[in-house]
């Protein structure tokens, strides 16, 4: 047997915090070494943080990463385990996103990323250069290029994130060149459902390449990107380890690399493919790593937990509904909490409660972060933390109902959040009177102006509170409202962080109903009693102003996601909603597209938002649309 213990160490790195990031990485390696790890995998760009964006154009930032890598090598040398970790290095005028192998106190090699994504939330090709097949050079005396590493337990290949997502990535080339263990270092953002996709992809790559594949992901949030951490080890297609997500930590599995070699020997198809590929493939350079890995003699054969090599292993499972809601809430809570803590300029978190669903959900997400962040504390201490860090405000006008007032107060009580009621009626009247003095003959205050004035008074008050209390002012609008401009610039479109701006209203409702089933909080029950309403005018209901939210969200998915024309959207809606008349669906489709196109100027001004799906309404992240445009093409 050729036993090796592979540890996946998810680290919460902050962009630019090179020293602190390496401190966290060293702590993770020490924990992994105490668990007898032979090789520790740490995330992509863990030294400098991800995504660094144009910060990489400061050469001092690149130099700092290299200096911290050398410190990492020195301080992990006594631990005796090889380490793979990510950073950015310079080679002449080019910058590369690389995986570095460190062992025995020295940097053994740099392997540059080959597949640089330039889609969705990724912009790496804007500043980074690609690695290429057969490349070999040295950077500061360290081998650089298309490398594999000979260690005392076997042959290891490194790659970075997107390299593993392509079936024609470097994994195949390096496996055919002799790599038995492929380590993929990732900073892969959370998206709903991505965990199952990653799991299947890693297992598939391990089977295709007849290799052992170890995948580790970054955890934490930087700006609007949330990284859910975790990772997998799959041997020749069989999953051996699934590391926990949404938390830092090192998790390991012992495996027998002789099994990978034996399965390669048995598999005639793989052998034939390897022979054909090797005859044509570019040369992959082998780097000899002489320092031994310590402690492998104490490793024991990884016996099945149920003592059977034939029966399935029993694994705890979650229902799809639980998995969906818990993952979404954990991602949003992590994104909110890291934004609050990593910025270092906030003391408290404030939410303007309306008594409606969106603001209630945002406050619940903030409270969830408290419970996760301070999970080691007893319940009473976590309640105290909530009272210390969170604030809720209800700012009614004459249009606010008694039902929403009671719901807002109860929600704050359920979540242990200090609550204040501060009417804006007088300020609203003063604002209208002041604006009337600005109007020319024939101009008048419109109903829309009266509604928006209320939202703007509330926003101004929240910003003043934020200045006074060092508060993080959370914006509470959802994706559906944002898509059609059902928000007020300078009003409810304001805030320092938009928590649910990429969560459609149908998902908001779904998650809130799930939360009520789980918690039975009275505040949630009261919130659900009343139809969604902005309460800026008498007898107002959101769906009556717009259209049913399931239809609106379907329009968004079809037009913005599937890139359908208005006519195609209307045709698809008839299949999704046969209960509605076709003429009505055509009217809604046309209305959505008109509102969406006219509202781009609004959402490009919105606060930074948390990325949780494949389609964001944030111009710098996912859906890049011109503000000034006409729809003459849309027939």
C-alpha positions as CSV (number, residue, x, y, z in Angstrom):
1,X,0.0,0.0,0.0
2,X,1.1,3.6,-0.7
3,X,-0.9,5.5,1.8
4,X,-1.2,9.3,1.8
5,X,-3.4,11.6,3.8
6,X,-4.8,14.6,1.9
7,X,-6.2,17.6,3.8
8,X,-8.5,20.2,2.3
9,X,-8.0,23.5,4.1
10,X,-10.7,26.2,3.4
11,X,-9.4,29.6,4.4
12,X,-11.4,32.9,4.6
13,X,-9.0,35.3,2.9
14,X,-9.5,39.0,2.5
15,X,-8.3,40.8,-0.6
16,X,-5.0,42.6,0.0
17,X,-4.5,41.2,3.5
18,X,-1.5,39.2,2.5
19,X,0.1,38.9,6.0
20,X,-3.2,38.0,7.7
21,X,-4.2,35.6,5.0
22,X,-0.9,33.7,5.3
23,X,-1.3,33.7,9.1
24,X,-4.6,31.9,8.6
25,X,-3.1,29.6,6.0
26,X,-0.3,28.6,8.4
27,X,-2.8,28.0,11.2
28,X,-4.7,25.7,8.9
29,X,-1.6,23.8,7.9
30,X,-0.7,23.3,11.5
31,X,-4.1,21.9,12.2
32,X,-3.8,19.6,9.2
33,X,-0.3,18.4,10.2
34,X,-1.7,17.6,13.7
35,X,-4.1,15.4,11.8
36,X,-1.2,13.6,10.1
37,X,-1.7,15.2,6.7
38,X,0.9,14.3,4.0
39,X,-0.4,17.0,1.6
40,X,-2.5,20.1,2.4
41,X,-4.4,21.9,-0.3
42,X,-5.3,25.6,0.2
43,X,-7.5,27.8,-2.0
44,X,-6.8,29.7,-5.2
45,X,-5.1,33.1,-4.5
46,X,-5.3,32.5,-0.8
47,X,-2.2,34.7,-0.3
48,X,-3.6,37.9,-1.8
49,X,-7.3,37.2,-1.7
50,X,-9.8,36.7,-4.5
51,X,-10.9,38.5,-6.6
52,X,-8.1,41.1,-6.6
53,X,-9.4,42.7,-9.8
54,X,-7.2,45.7,-10.8
55,X,-5.3,45.6,-7.5
56,X,-2.9,43.3,-9.3
57,X,-1.6,46.2,-11.3
58,X,0.2,47.5,-8.2
59,X,3.5,45.6,-8.4
60,X,4.0,46.1,-4.7
61,X,0.9,43.9,-4.1
62,X,2.5,41.1,-6.3
63,X,5.8,41.5,-4.4
64,X,4.1,41.2,-1.1
65,X,2.5,37.9,-2.1
66,X,5.8,36.4,-3.0
67,X,7.4,37.6,0.2
68,X,4.5,36.1,2.2
69,X,4.8,32.8,0.3
70,X,8.5,32.6,1.3
71,X,7.4,33.2,5.0
72,X,4.8,30.5,4.6
73,X,7.5,28.1,3.3
74,X,9.7,28.8,6.3
75,X,7.1,28.5,9.0
76,X,5.5,25.3,7.6
77,X,8.9,23.6,7.0
78,X,9.0,21.9,10.4
79,X,5.5,20.4,9.9
80,X,6.7,18.0,7.2
81,X,3.7,18.1,4.9
82,X,3.7,19.3,1.3
83,X,1.4,22.3,0.7
84,X,-0.3,23.6,-2.4
85,X,-1.6,27.2,-2.3
86,X,-2.5,30.0,-4.7
87,X,-1.2,33.4,-5.4
88,X,-0.4,35.8,-8.3
89,X,3.2,35.9,-9.6
90,X,4.8,38.1,-12.2
91,X,6.9,36.8,-15.1
92,X,8.3,39.7,-17.0
93,X,5.4,42.0,-18.1
94,X,2.8,39.2,-17.5
95,X,0.9,38.3,-14.3
96,X,-0.2,34.7,-13.6
97,X,-2.7,33.1,-11.3
98,X,-0.7,30.2,-10.1
99,X,-0.7,27.2,-7.8
100,X,2.5,26.9,-5.8
101,X,3.9,23.7,-4.3
102,X,5.8,24.3,-1.0
103,X,7.6,21.7,0.9
104,X,10.7,21.4,3.1
105,X,11.0,25.1,3.6
106,X,11.2,26.0,-0.1
107,X,8.9,26.8,-3.0
108,X,9.2,23.9,-5.4
109,X,7.3,25.2,-8.4
110,X,4.6,27.5,-9.9
111,X,1.9,26.1,-12.1
112,X,0.0,28.9,-14.0
113,X,-3.8,28.7,-14.6
114,X,-4.6,28.0,-18.2
115,X,-8.3,28.5,-18.5
116,X,-9.0,32.2,-17.6
117,X,-12.8,32.8,-17.3
118,X,-14.2,36.0,-18.9
119,X,-17.9,35.4,-18.3
120,X,-20.5,35.9,-15.6
121,X,-18.7,37.4,-12.6
122,X,-15.2,36.7,-13.8
123,X,-12.7,39.1,-15.4
124,X,-9.4,37.3,-15.0
125,X,-8.3,37.5,-18.7
126,X,-8.4,41.3,-18.4
127,X,-5.2,41.4,-16.3
128,X,-3.8,37.8,-16.3
129,X,-1.8,35.8,-18.8
130,X,-2.5,32.1,-19.5
131,X,-0.3,29.2,-18.8
132,X,0.2,27.0,-21.9
133,X,0.9,23.3,-22.5
134,X,4.6,22.5,-22.5
135,X,5.6,25.8,-21.0
136,X,8.8,25.8,-18.8
137,X,10.7,28.7,-17.3
138,X,11.9,29.8,-14.0
139,X,10.7,32.8,-11.9
140,X,13.0,34.0,-9.2
141,X,14.8,30.7,-9.4
142,X,11.6,28.6,-9.0
143,X,10.4,26.3,-11.8
144,X,7.4,27.7,-13.6
145,X,5.1,26.2,-16.2
146,X,3.5,22.9,-17.1
147,X,4.8,20.8,-14.2
148,X,4.2,17.7,-12.2
149,X,6.0,17.0,-8.9
150,X,7.6,13.8,-7.7
151,X,7.2,13.4,-4.0
152,X,8.1,10.4,-1.8
153,X,4.5,9.1,-1.9
154,X,3.7,9.6,-5.6
155,X,3.4,12.1,-8.5
156,X,1.3,15.2,-8.0
157,X,-0.1,17.8,-10.4
158,X,-1.5,21.2,-9.5
159,X,-4.1,23.2,-11.3
160,X,-6.3,26.2,-10.6
161,X,-10.1,26.4,-10.5
162,X,-11.4,26.8,-14.1
163,X,-8.7,24.4,-15.4
164,X,-10.8,21.6,-13.8
165,X,-14.1,22.7,-15.2
166,X,-13.0,22.1,-18.8
167,X,-12.9,18.4,-20.0
168,X,-10.0,19.5,-22.2
169,X,-8.0,21.1,-19.3
170,X,-4.5,20.3,-18.2
171,X,-5.6,17.5,-15.9
172,X,-5.8,15.1,-18.7
173,X,-2.4,16.0,-20.1
174,X,-0.7,15.8,-16.7
175,X,-2.4,12.6,-15.8
176,X,-1.2,11.0,-19.0
177,X,2.2,12.3,-18.1
178,X,2.2,10.4,-14.9
179,X,0.4,12.5,-12.3
180,X,-1.6,10.2,-9.9
181,X,-2.9,12.9,-7.5
182,X,-4.3,16.1,-9.1
183,X,-4.9,19.0,-6.7
184,X,-7.3,21.7,-7.8
185,X,-7.1,25.0,-5.9
186,X,-10.3,27.0,-6.3
187,X,-12.0,30.3,-5.4
188,X,-15.4,29.3,-6.9
189,X,-18.3,31.6,-5.9
190,X,-21.5,30.2,-4.5
191,X,-24.5,29.8,-6.8
192,X,-27.6,28.0,-5.9
193,X,-27.2,24.3,-6.8
194,X,-23.5,24.6,-7.5
195,X,-22.5,22.1,-4.8
196,X,-24.1,19.2,-6.7
197,X,-22.5,20.4,-9.9
198,X,-19.0,20.5,-8.4
199,X,-19.4,17.1,-6.8
200,X,-20.4,15.5,-10.1
201,X,-17.7,17.3,-12.0
202,X,-14.9,16.3,-9.7
203,X,-16.0,12.6,-9.7
204,X,-16.2,12.7,-13.5
205,X,-12.8,14.2,-14.0
206,X,-11.3,11.6,-11.6
207,X,-12.9,8.8,-13.6
208,X,-12.0,10.2,-17.0
209,X,-8.3,10.7,-16.0
210,X,-8.2,7.6,-13.8
211,X,-6.6,9.8,-11.1
212,X,-7.2,10.9,-7.6
213,X,-8.5,14.5,-7.6
214,X,-8.5,16.8,-4.6
215,X,-10.5,20.0,-4.9
216,X,-10.5,22.7,-2.3
217,X,-12.5,25.9,-2.3
218,X,-12.1,29.3,-0.6
219,X,-14.6,30.2,2.1
220,X,-15.9,33.7,3.0
221,X,-17.0,36.8,1.0
222,X,-15.2,39.6,-0.7
223,X,-17.4,42.5,-1.9
224,X,-20.5,40.8,-3.5
225,X,-18.9,37.4,-4.1
226,X,-19.6,34.7,-1.6
227,X,-17.4,31.6,-1.4
228,X,-18.9,28.6,0.2
229,X,-15.7,26.6,0.9
230,X,-15.7,22.9,1.2
231,X,-14.1,20.5,-1.2
232,X,-13.9,16.9,-2.4
233,X,-11.5,14.1,-2.8
234,X,-12.5,11.6,-5.5
235,X,-10.3,8.5,-6.4
236,X,-10.8,7.2,-10.0
237,X,-14.5,8.3,-9.9
238,X,-15.3,7.3,-6.3
239,X,-16.0,10.1,-3.8
240,X,-13.9,9.7,-0.6
241,X,-14.4,13.0,1.1
242,X,-16.9,15.9,1.0
243,X,-15.7,18.7,3.3
244,X,-18.1,20.9,5.2
245,X,-19.1,24.2,3.6
246,X,-19.6,27.8,4.9
247,X,-16.9,27.4,7.5
248,X,-13.1,27.5,7.8
249,X,-11.3,24.3,8.7
250,X,-9.1,21.5,7.5
251,X,-10.6,18.1,6.7
252,X,-8.6,15.1,5.6
253,X,-8.9,11.6,4.2
254,X,-6.4,8.8,3.9
255,X,-6.2,7.0,0.6
256,X,-4.1,4.3,-1.1
257,X,-2.4,5.7,-4.3
258,X,-1.6,2.1,-5.3
259,X,-5.3,1.8,-6.0
260,X,-5.1,4.6,-8.6
261,X,-2.1,2.9,-10.2
262,X,-3.8,-0.5,-10.2
263,X,-7.0,0.8,-11.8
264,X,-4.9,2.5,-14.5
265,X,-3.2,-0.8,-15.2
266,X,-6.5,-2.6,-15.5
267,X,-8.2,0.0,-17.7
268,X,-7.2,-0.8,-21.3
269,X,-9.0,2.1,-22.7
270,X,-7.2,4.6,-20.5
271,X,-3.8,2.9,-21.3
272,X,-4.5,3.1,-25.0
273,X,-5.6,6.7,-24.8
274,X,-2.5,7.5,-22.7
275,X,-0.2,6.0,-25.3
276,X,-1.8,7.9,-28.2
277,X,-1.8,11.1,-26.3
278,X,1.7,10.8,-25.0
279,X,3.0,10.4,-28.6
280,X,1.6,13.8,-29.6
281,X,1.4,15.8,-26.3
282,X,3.7,18.6,-25.3
283,X,6.4,17.8,-22.8
284,X,5.3,18.1,-19.2
285,X,8.3,18.9,-16.9
286,X,8.9,16.7,-13.8
287,X,10.2,18.4,-10.7
288,X,11.8,16.2,-8.1
289,X,10.9,17.1,-4.5
290,X,13.5,15.5,-2.3
291,X,12.3,16.5,1.2
292,X,10.3,13.6,2.7
293,X,6.8,13.9,4.0
294,X,6.6,13.0,7.7
295,X,4.3,10.6,9.5
296,X,3.1,8.5,6.6
297,X,4.3,5.3,8.4
298,X,1.6,5.9,11.0
299,X,-1.2,6.0,8.5
300,X,-3.6,3.1,8.5
301,X,-5.7,1.6,5.7
302,X,-8.9,3.6,5.2
303,X,-11.5,0.9,6.2
304,X,-15.1,1.4,5.3
305,X,-17.2,2.9,8.1
306,X,-19.7,0.1,7.9
307,X,-16.9,-2.6,7.6
308,X,-18.3,-3.7,4.2
309,X,-16.7,-3.2,0.8
310,X,-20.0,-4.1,-1.0
311,X,-22.8,-2.4,0.9
312,X,-23.5,1.3,0.5
313,X,-22.3,3.8,3.1
314,X,-25.2,5.4,4.9
315,X,-25.1,9.2,4.5
316,X,-27.3,11.8,6.1
317,X,-29.4,13.6,3.5
318,X,-31.4,16.8,3.4
319,X,-34.6,17.4,1.6
320,X,-34.2,19.5,-1.6
321,X,-36.2,22.2,0.1
322,X,-34.1,22.3,3.2
323,X,-30.9,22.2,1.2
324,X,-32.1,25.1,-1.0
325,X,-33.2,27.4,1.8
326,X,-30.3,26.6,4.2
327,X,-27.7,27.1,1.5
328,X,-29.2,30.4,0.3
329,X,-29.5,31.7,3.8
330,X,-26.0,30.6,4.8
331,X,-24.5,32.2,1.7
332,X,-26.4,35.5,2.3
333,X,-25.5,35.5,6.0
334,X,-21.8,34.9,5.2
335,X,-21.8,37.6,2.6
336,X,-23.4,40.1,4.9
337,X,-21.2,39.2,7.9
338,X,-17.9,39.3,6.0
339,X,-18.8,42.7,4.4
340,X,-19.5,44.0,7.9
341,X,-16.4,42.7,9.5
342,X,-13.8,42.9,6.7
343,X,-14.5,46.5,5.9
344,X,-13.6,47.5,9.4
345,X,-15.6,50.7,9.3
346,X,-18.9,49.6,10.8
347,X,-20.0,49.1,14.4
348,X,-23.7,48.2,14.0
349,X,-26.1,46.9,11.3
350,X,-29.3,48.7,10.6
351,X,-32.5,47.6,8.8
352,X,-35.5,49.8,8.1
353,X,-38.4,47.4,8.7
354,X,-41.5,48.0,6.7
355,X,-43.6,45.2,8.3
356,X,-43.2,43.5,4.9
357,X,-41.5,40.4,3.7
358,X,-38.3,41.7,2.2
359,X,-37.1,43.7,5.2
360,X,-38.1,41.0,7.6
361,X,-36.0,38.5,5.6
362,X,-33.0,40.8,5.6
363,X,-33.1,41.2,9.3
364,X,-33.5,37.4,9.8
365,X,-30.3,37.0,7.6
366,X,-28.4,39.4,9.8
367,X,-29.6,37.5,12.9
368,X,-28.5,34.2,11.2
369,X,-25.0,35.6,10.8
370,X,-24.9,36.4,14.5
371,X,-25.8,32.7,15.3
372,X,-23.2,31.4,12.9
373,X,-20.4,33.8,13.7
374,X,-20.8,33.3,17.5
375,X,-21.9,29.7,17.4
376,X,-19.5,28.9,20.3
377,X,-21.5,31.1,22.6
378,X,-24.6,29.9,24.6
379,X,-28.0,31.1,23.3
380,X,-28.3,33.9,25.9
381,X,-24.9,35.3,24.8
382,X,-25.9,35.2,21.2
383,X,-29.1,37.1,22.0
384,X,-26.9,39.7,23.7
385,X,-24.7,39.9,20.6
386,X,-27.8,40.5,18.5
387,X,-28.9,43.3,20.8
388,X,-25.3,44.8,20.6
389,X,-24.9,44.7,16.8
390,X,-28.3,44.9,15.2
391,X,-30.8,47.7,15.0
392,X,-34.3,47.8,13.5
393,X,-36.4,50.9,12.7
394,X,-40.0,51.4,11.7
395,X,-40.7,54.8,10.0
396,X,-44.5,55.0,9.4
397,X,-46.6,57.5,7.5
398,X,-50.3,57.9,7.3
399,X,-50.3,55.1,4.7
400,X,-48.7,52.6,7.0
401,X,-51.2,50.0,8.4
402,X,-51.6,48.8,11.9
403,X,-50.9,45.3,10.6
404,X,-47.4,46.1,9.3
405,X,-46.6,48.1,12.5
406,X,-47.4,45.1,14.6
407,X,-45.5,42.8,12.3
408,X,-42.4,44.9,12.4
409,X,-42.4,45.2,16.1
410,X,-42.9,41.4,16.6
411,X,-40.2,40.5,14.1
412,X,-37.7,42.7,16.0
413,X,-38.8,41.0,19.3
414,X,-38.5,37.5,17.8
415,X,-35.0,38.2,16.6
416,X,-33.8,40.0,19.8
417,X,-33.1,43.3,17.9
418,X,-33.5,46.7,19.5
419,X,-36.5,48.4,17.8
420,X,-37.5,52.1,17.4
421,X,-40.6,53.7,15.8
422,X,-39.9,57.1,14.3
423,X,-42.7,58.6,12.2
424,X,-41.8,60.5,9.1
425,X,-45.2,62.1,8.5
426,X,-44.1,65.6,9.5
427,X,-40.9,65.3,7.5
428,X,-42.9,64.0,4.5
429,X,-45.2,67.0,4.7
430,X,-42.3,69.4,4.9
431,X,-40.7,67.8,1.9
432,X,-43.8,68.1,-0.2
433,X,-44.2,71.8,0.8
434,X,-40.6,72.5,-0.1
435,X,-40.9,70.8,-3.5
436,X,-44.1,72.7,-4.3
437,X,-42.0,75.9,-4.1
438,X,-39.7,74.6,-6.8
439,X,-42.5,73.9,-9.3
440,X,-43.3,76.2,-12.2
441,X,-46.9,77.2,-13.3
442,X,-48.7,74.2,-14.7
443,X,-46.4,71.7,-12.8
444,X,-47.8,69.7,-9.9
445,X,-46.8,67.0,-7.4
446,X,-47.7,63.7,-9.0
447,X,-48.9,60.7,-7.1
448,X,-45.5,59.0,-8.0
449,X,-43.6,62.0,-6.6
450,X,-45.6,61.8,-3.4
451,X,-44.9,58.1,-3.0
452,X,-41.2,58.4,-3.8
453,X,-40.8,61.3,-1.3
454,X,-41.7,59.0,1.5
455,X,-39.0,56.5,0.5
456,X,-36.4,59.2,0.2
457,X,-37.1,60.7,3.6
458,X,-36.7,57.2,5.1
459,X,-33.4,56.7,3.3
460,X,-32.0,60.1,4.4
461,X,-32.9,59.3,7.9
462,X,-31.1,55.9,7.7
463,X,-28.0,57.4,6.2
464,X,-27.9,60.0,9.1
465,X,-28.3,57.2,11.6
466,X,-25.5,55.3,9.8
467,X,-23.2,58.3,10.1
468,X,-24.0,58.7,13.8
469,X,-23.8,55.1,14.9
470,X,-21.2,53.7,12.5
471,X,-23.9,51.7,11.0
472,X,-24.0,49.4,8.0
473,X,-27.3,50.4,6.3
474,X,-28.8,47.4,4.6
475,X,-30.8,47.8,1.5
476,X,-33.8,45.4,1.4
477,X,-35.3,45.4,-2.2
478,X,-35.5,42.1,-4.0
479,X,-34.5,41.2,-7.6
480,X,-38.1,41.2,-9.0
481,X,-38.6,44.8,-7.9
482,X,-35.2,45.8,-9.0
483,X,-35.7,44.3,-12.5
484,X,-38.8,46.5,-13.2
485,X,-37.7,49.6,-11.4
486,X,-40.2,49.2,-8.5
487,X,-37.8,51.0,-6.3
488,X,-37.0,54.6,-5.6
489,X,-33.6,56.1,-6.4
490,X,-32.5,57.8,-3.3
491,X,-35.1,55.9,-1.4
492,X,-35.6,52.1,-0.9
493,X,-32.9,51.7,-3.6
494,X,-30.4,53.1,-1.2
495,X,-28.0,51.3,1.3
496,X,-24.4,50.3,1.8
497,X,-25.1,46.7,0.9
498,X,-28.0,45.1,-1.0
499,X,-28.6,41.7,0.6
500,X,-31.4,40.2,-1.4
501,X,-31.1,42.2,-4.6
502,X,-30.4,39.0,-6.5
503,X,-33.1,36.9,-4.9
504,X,-36.5,36.9,-6.8
505,X,-39.7,37.6,-4.9
506,X,-41.0,34.1,-5.4
507,X,-37.8,32.8,-3.7
508,X,-38.2,35.4,-0.9
509,X,-41.7,34.1,-0.3
510,X,-40.6,30.5,-0.5
511,X,-37.8,31.0,2.1
512,X,-40.0,33.0,4.4
513,X,-42.6,30.2,4.5
514,X,-39.9,27.7,5.2
515,X,-38.5,29.9,8.0
516,X,-42.0,30.0,9.6
517,X,-42.3,26.2,9.4
518,X,-38.9,25.9,11.2
519,X,-39.2,28.7,13.8
520,X,-43.0,29.4,14.2
521,X,-42.0,33.0,14.9
522,X,-45.1,35.2,15.4
523,X,-43.6,38.0,13.5
524,X,-43.3,35.9,10.4
525,X,-46.9,34.8,10.7
526,X,-48.1,38.5,11.0
527,X,-45.9,39.5,8.0
528,X,-47.4,36.7,5.8
529,X,-51.0,37.8,6.6
530,X,-50.9,40.9,4.5
531,X,-50.3,41.0,0.7
532,X,-47.0,42.6,-0.3
533,X,-47.4,46.3,-0.4
534,X,-45.0,49.3,-0.6
535,X,-47.6,51.2,1.6
536,X,-46.9,54.5,-0.1
537,X,-50.5,55.2,-1.1
538,X,-54.0,54.1,0.0
539,X,-55.0,50.4,-0.7
540,X,-51.7,49.7,-2.5
541,X,-50.6,46.1,-3.5
542,X,-47.4,45.3,-5.3
543,X,-48.9,42.6,-7.5
544,X,-51.8,44.8,-8.5
545,X,-49.3,47.5,-9.5
546,X,-47.1,45.1,-11.4
547,X,-48.4,41.6,-12.2
548,X,-48.3,38.3,-10.2
549,X,-44.8,37.7,-9.0
550,X,-44.6,34.2,-10.4
551,X,-45.3,35.7,-13.8
552,X,-42.9,38.6,-13.3
553,X,-40.1,36.2,-12.2
554,X,-40.8,33.9,-15.2
555,X,-40.5,37.0,-17.5
556,X,-37.2,37.9,-16.0
557,X,-35.8,34.4,-16.3
558,X,-36.9,34.1,-20.0
559,X,-36.0,37.6,-21.1
560,X,-32.9,38.4,-19.1
561,X,-31.7,34.8,-18.5
562,X,-32.7,32.9,-21.7
563,X,-32.4,36.1,-23.9
564,X,-35.8,35.6,-25.5
565,X,-37.6,38.3,-27.4
566,X,-40.9,39.7,-26.1
567,X,-42.9,37.5,-28.4
568,X,-41.0,34.4,-27.3
569,X,-41.5,35.3,-23.7
570,X,-45.2,35.6,-24.2
571,X,-45.3,32.2,-26.0
572,X,-43.3,30.5,-23.3
573,X,-45.6,32.0,-20.6
574,X,-48.6,30.3,-22.1
575,X,-47.0,26.9,-21.4
576,X,-46.0,27.9,-17.9
577,X,-49.2,29.6,-16.8
578,X,-52.1,28.0,-18.8
579,X,-54.5,29.3,-16.1
580,X,-54.1,32.8,-17.5
581,X,-55.6,34.1,-20.7
582,X,-53.0,34.4,-23.6
583,X,-53.9,38.0,-24.2
584,X,-53.2,38.8,-20.5
585,X,-49.9,37.0,-20.7
586,X,-48.9,38.9,-23.8
587,X,-49.7,42.1,-22.0
588,X,-47.7,41.2,-19.0
589,X,-44.7,40.1,-21.1
590,X,-44.7,43.4,-23.0
591,X,-45.1,45.3,-19.8
592,X,-42.2,43.5,-18.2
593,X,-39.8,44.1,-21.1
594,X,-40.8,47.8,-21.2
595,X,-40.3,48.3,-17.5
596,X,-37.0,46.3,-17.5
597,X,-35.4,48.2,-20.3
598,X,-36.5,51.6,-18.8
599,X,-35.2,50.6,-15.4
600,X,-31.5,49.8,-16.3
601,X,-30.5,53.3,-15.3
602,X,-31.9,52.6,-11.8
603,X,-30.2,49.3,-11.1
604,X,-26.8,50.4,-12.3
605,X,-26.9,52.9,-9.5
606,X,-27.9,50.4,-6.8
607,X,-25.6,49.3,-3.9
608,X,-23.2,46.4,-4.3
609,X,-25.2,43.2,-4.0
610,X,-24.5,39.6,-3.0
611,X,-24.1,37.1,-5.8
612,X,-26.1,33.9,-5.3
613,X,-27.1,32.8,-8.8
614,X,-26.0,32.8,-12.4
615,X,-27.9,35.9,-13.3
616,X,-27.3,39.1,-11.3
617,X,-28.7,42.6,-11.8
618,X,-25.3,44.2,-11.2
619,X,-23.6,45.7,-14.2
620,X,-20.1,44.9,-13.1
621,X,-20.8,41.3,-12.3
622,X,-23.1,39.5,-14.6
623,X,-25.6,41.3,-16.9
624,X,-23.8,44.1,-18.7
625,X,-26.4,46.1,-20.5
626,X,-26.3,49.6,-22.0
627,X,-28.3,52.2,-20.1
628,X,-29.1,54.1,-23.2
629,X,-30.8,51.7,-25.7
630,X,-33.9,51.3,-27.8
631,X,-35.8,48.1,-28.4
632,X,-36.4,48.5,-32.2
633,X,-34.8,45.1,-32.6
634,X,-37.4,43.3,-30.4
635,X,-40.1,42.2,-32.8
